[in-house]
């Protein structure tokens, strides 16, 4: 039986938040999953009714395994970068852990976030508990998670702005894209500002009248434990943002390699814009992991750049297979092994 994090620890607080979310919103999560899957299925049916189903099947069947392997290795690189972000924080405070262990945590985090979409909280539970089991102090584990979150939003904002700029340069921006971009920038800035506020306040924003509540006290403990000297270290943040940016680049490269695997030649910038802006749409869509919304936007943008719609759908589904479905197998195996040894 897996041990739960100890009372009063940041890990315990995150564990309880996920448990509470699961109890209150199982129906909402199931409904959003069903909506996303139905939307994805509708997209496939729409494309294949308008296009040539035989062409679509032949494109998938004839995919070059060499390019597919390159796409697979590109995804392996994203997990290595995620592990390096945590190692970056741990190294800053003199805590050394094997990259192999951190790499496994990256896979487990992805599986947890995909299996139970809770805005990243479920993945944080896995990472927090995994770091604690590897004798990483709670304060350092919480700091590593916060640094990863902050750097993610900074990098996401940077690559999204670049994506919008490239789209404007190549084909122009419609009013819809302008409004969508403005909303996205506002959301990302607000989230990053909230994280910074939580760090700087160290829990002082919590009214004294409720500080005695167990859950609130644990939240305050988390805020107090964050190492502000690490979060405020410009080199730590710069390395983390660089690694997060590289993850986005590797994901976009995976799409480009998937296109090459089905003998479609496009400019790397076209694949980058298609992936990044499809991710923006998926982030704002009220669907788990952007199922359906990501695929639809990616296919539409690739088609805008001259890719035949059947090939665009095939490459997007290959990308989703590599980034979403394939990691679930090792992810659940690693998670079960983690539970057995905890």
C-alpha atoms as one frame of an Amber mdcrd trajectory, in Angstrom:
protein
   0.000   0.000   0.000   1.345   3.430  -0.942   2.116   5.765   1.926   0.491
   9.158   1.816   2.628  12.225   2.481   2.994  13.100   6.147   0.709  15.616
   7.850   1.863  19.193   7.593   3.976  18.655   4.485   3.520  20.350   1.109
   3.039  16.895  -0.375   0.111  16.214   1.958  -1.580  19.458   0.966  -1.299
  18.692  -2.740  -2.509  15.127  -2.122  -5.609  16.414  -0.364  -6.325  18.980
  -3.060  -6.304  16.279  -5.729  -8.443  13.955  -3.625 -10.962  16.736  -3.003
 -11.007  17.670  -6.674 -11.575  14.039  -7.620 -14.498  13.703  -5.207 -16.222
  16.902  -6.301 -15.722  16.835 -10.044 -15.613  13.247 -11.304 -18.694  13.876
 -13.420 -17.265  17.122 -14.808 -13.956  15.449 -15.711 -15.738  12.496 -17.347
 -18.020  14.845 -19.270 -15.102  16.955 -20.511 -13.184  13.826 -21.569 -16.221
  12.554 -23.467 -16.705  15.934 -25.134 -13.068  16.062 -26.200 -13.073  12.534
 -27.603 -16.326  13.152 -29.478 -14.925  16.392 -30.888 -11.797  14.587 -32.045
 -13.884  11.824 -33.617 -16.054  14.420 -35.349 -12.938  16.083 -36.752 -11.676
  12.800 -38.174 -15.062  12.000 -39.717 -15.375  15.501 -41.188 -11.932  15.386
 -42.775 -12.329  11.887 -44.127 -15.770  12.630 -45.577 -14.411  15.654 -47.381
 -11.155  13.989 -48.377 -10.013  10.653 -49.652 -10.119   7.978 -46.951  -7.907
   5.689 -49.010  -5.291   8.421 -49.239  -5.454   8.960 -45.487  -4.925   5.268
 -44.753  -2.135   4.947 -47.292  -0.377   7.956 -45.791  -0.427   6.411 -42.323
   0.590   2.932 -43.501   3.495   4.212 -45.594   5.023   6.311 -42.793   8.817
   6.079 -42.828   9.982   4.288 -39.643  13.290   6.172 -39.635  11.557   9.548
 -39.382   9.123   8.105 -36.837  12.045   6.953 -34.701  13.520  10.450 -34.934
  10.185  11.864 -33.760  10.148   9.378 -30.885  13.671  10.389 -29.830  12.601
  14.033 -29.983   9.937  13.244 -27.396  12.464  11.433 -25.220  14.364  14.699
 -25.209  11.378  16.524 -23.698  11.406  14.238 -20.642  15.155  14.703 -20.264
  14.648  18.487 -20.293  11.912  18.242 -17.651  14.218  16.187 -15.452  17.036
  18.698 -16.034  14.812  21.528 -14.766  14.387  19.779 -11.415  18.091  18.831
 -11.356  18.878  22.502 -11.966  17.094  23.486  -8.744  18.415  20.548  -6.736
  21.975  21.292  -7.834  21.588  24.923  -6.783  21.065  23.830  -3.157  23.633
  21.027  -3.223  21.208  18.105  -3.554  22.313  15.632  -6.214  19.974  12.982
  -7.607  20.353  10.636 -10.550  18.973  11.916 -13.837  17.516   8.450 -14.467
  15.259   8.796 -11.425  14.202  12.317 -12.377  13.539  11.172 -15.952  11.161
   8.518 -14.605   9.387  11.166 -12.523   8.869  13.241 -15.676   7.107  10.308
 -17.334   4.981   9.667 -14.258   4.037  13.343 -14.035   2.870  13.299 -17.657
   0.802  10.152 -17.093  -0.815  11.561 -13.932  -1.738  14.828 -15.650  -3.214
  12.953 -18.608  -5.051  10.297 -16.605  -6.637  12.870 -14.256  -6.599  16.401
 -15.698  -6.587  18.722 -12.670  -4.654  21.690 -13.959  -1.321  20.006 -13.235
  -2.081  19.280  -9.562  -2.161  15.500 -10.029   1.265  15.568 -11.672   2.576
  17.734  -8.826   1.447  15.081  -6.344   3.505  12.468  -8.159   6.605  14.650
  -8.387   6.349  15.886  -4.792   5.914  12.390  -3.404   8.609  11.030  -5.715
  11.144  13.655  -4.642  10.308  13.093  -0.983  10.823   9.340  -1.420  14.241
  10.167  -2.854  15.098  12.055   0.343  14.664  15.522  -1.116  13.505  17.924
   1.643   9.965  19.251   1.299  11.146  22.844   0.956  13.463  21.937  -1.928
  10.832  19.776  -3.644   8.246  22.561  -3.415  10.799  25.062  -4.727  11.623
  22.786  -7.668   7.946  22.490  -8.581   7.391  26.240  -8.327  10.474  26.996
 -10.424   9.302  24.558 -13.081   5.852  26.172 -13.119   7.150  29.743 -13.337
   9.658  28.922 -16.066   6.975  27.037 -18.003   4.673  30.056 -18.179   7.513
  32.410 -19.109   8.693  30.083 -21.877   5.118  29.476 -23.061   4.528  33.213
 -23.345   7.745  33.685 -25.325   7.130  30.894 -27.838   3.467  31.890 -28.230
   4.406  35.484 -29.027   6.929  34.169 -31.555   4.240  31.928 -33.048   1.801
  34.806 -33.442   4.543  36.976 -34.952   5.433  34.288 -37.507   1.789  33.767
 -38.423   1.366  37.541 -38.894   4.529  37.664 -41.022   3.499  34.753 -43.247
  -0.252  35.082 -43.748  -1.470  37.879 -41.486  -3.571  37.812 -38.317  -7.351
  37.791 -38.409  -9.349  39.508 -35.671 -10.041  36.115 -34.141  -6.329  35.373
 -33.712  -5.702  38.863 -32.314  -8.432  38.449 -29.675  -7.287  34.922 -28.869
  -3.697  36.077 -28.489  -4.693  38.929 -26.189  -6.706  36.590 -23.956  -3.874
  34.067 -23.841  -1.265  36.681 -22.912  -3.540  38.029 -20.176  -4.183  34.560
 -18.732  -0.499  33.585 -18.701   0.591  36.875 -17.122  -2.085  36.586 -14.443
  -1.051  33.021 -13.574   2.642  33.938 -13.397   1.855  37.025 -11.317  -0.224
  34.917  -8.925   2.648  32.453  -8.467   5.072  35.285  -7.768   2.620  36.841
  -5.315   2.294  33.557  -3.433   6.070  33.304  -3.150   6.641  36.885  -2.033
   3.751  36.948   0.432   4.936  33.752   2.190   1.338  33.129   3.229   0.848
  36.551   4.843  -2.204  37.161   2.654  -4.128  34.492   4.581  -6.516  36.065
   7.137  -5.543  35.310  10.732  -9.101  34.158  11.456  -8.665  31.024   9.340
  -4.965  30.316   9.847  -5.836  27.654  12.393  -7.680  25.515   9.874  -5.576
  22.411   9.066  -5.647  22.786   5.275  -5.000  26.534   5.451  -2.128  25.980
   7.882  -0.558  23.477   5.496  -0.928  25.973   2.641   0.857  28.577   4.775
   3.590  26.027   5.532   4.104  25.496   1.817   4.451  29.230   1.236   6.884
  29.558   4.115   9.021  26.650   2.905   9.674  28.012  -0.598  13.337  28.946
  -1.007  13.073  32.500  -2.307  16.836  32.685  -2.778  16.533  29.895  -5.361
  13.424  31.264  -7.103  15.097  34.676  -7.202  18.356  33.329  -8.655  18.477
  34.707 -12.200  20.748  31.912 -13.479  18.472  29.185 -12.110  15.437  30.812
 -13.730  17.290  31.463 -16.995  18.367  27.835 -17.276  14.850  26.646 -16.426
  13.227  28.957 -18.997  15.756  27.828 -21.613  14.971  24.175 -20.932  11.212
  24.812 -21.026  11.627  26.653 -24.335  13.624  23.727 -25.691  10.768  21.394
 -24.714   8.371  23.452 -26.850  10.880  23.366 -29.707  11.239  19.591 -29.429
   7.455  19.156 -29.479   7.224  21.309 -32.605  10.092  19.324 -34.113   8.140
  16.138 -33.399   5.322  17.470 -35.588   7.792  18.385 -38.333   9.361  14.913
 -38.158   5.897  13.315 -38.270   5.221  15.262 -41.473   8.528  14.123 -42.943
   7.625  10.551 -41.989   4.615  10.725 -44.309   6.665  12.362 -47.072   5.358
  15.903 -46.537   7.979  18.635 -46.728   7.160  21.849 -44.910   9.283  24.596
 -43.419  10.187  23.996 -39.760   8.643  27.387 -38.963   5.286  26.207 -40.364
   5.342  23.187 -38.067   6.352  25.423 -35.152   3.508  27.891 -35.722   0.986
  25.073 -36.175   2.016  23.307 -32.978   2.369  26.389 -30.769  -0.857  28.099
 -31.797  -2.773  24.815 -31.622  -1.425  24.512 -28.063  -2.641  28.036 -27.292
  -6.148  27.138 -28.476  -6.037  23.884 -26.491  -4.937  25.770 -23.352  -7.921
  28.109 -23.531 -10.431  25.432 -24.557 -12.523  23.923 -21.704 -11.512  20.377
 -22.655  -9.091  17.936 -20.997  -5.656  18.386 -22.581  -7.281  20.131 -25.528
  -8.590  16.918 -27.059 -10.196  17.812 -30.367  -9.411  21.519 -30.170  -5.671
  20.957 -30.551  -6.061  18.560 -33.452  -8.579  20.732 -35.264  -6.432  23.857
 -34.993  -3.239  22.053 -35.942  -4.834  20.494 -39.033  -6.340  23.840 -40.068
  -3.032  25.691 -39.734  -1.050  23.032 -41.578  -3.640  23.152 -44.364  -3.277
  26.933 -44.394   0.439  26.423 -45.023  -0.291  24.197 -48.022  -0.374  20.706
 -46.510  -3.047  18.418 -47.937  -5.735  18.051 -45.289  -5.539  14.236 -45.107
  -1.777  14.423 -44.587  -2.194  17.186 -42.007  -4.618  15.029 -40.029  -2.337
  11.987 -40.302   0.703  13.909 -39.033  -1.290  15.474 -36.194  -2.567  12.073
 -35.071   0.982  10.677 -35.194   2.086  13.610 -33.036  -0.730  12.983 -30.555
   0.163   9.310 -30.458   3.777  10.093 -29.572   3.046  12.879 -27.077  -0.182
  11.651 -25.492  -0.973   7.963 -25.893   2.454   6.273 -26.107   3.851   7.692
 -22.811   0.867   6.294 -20.911   2.246   2.737 -21.049   5.617   3.386 -19.358
   3.982   6.057 -17.204   1.526   3.709 -15.535   4.206   1.011 -15.166   6.585
   3.436 -13.445   3.775   4.754 -11.244   2.863   1.242 -10.105   6.502   0.426
  -9.419   6.806   3.651  -7.427   3.785   2.609  -5.358   5.245  -0.842  -4.666
   8.526   0.504  -3.313   6.997   3.415  -1.338
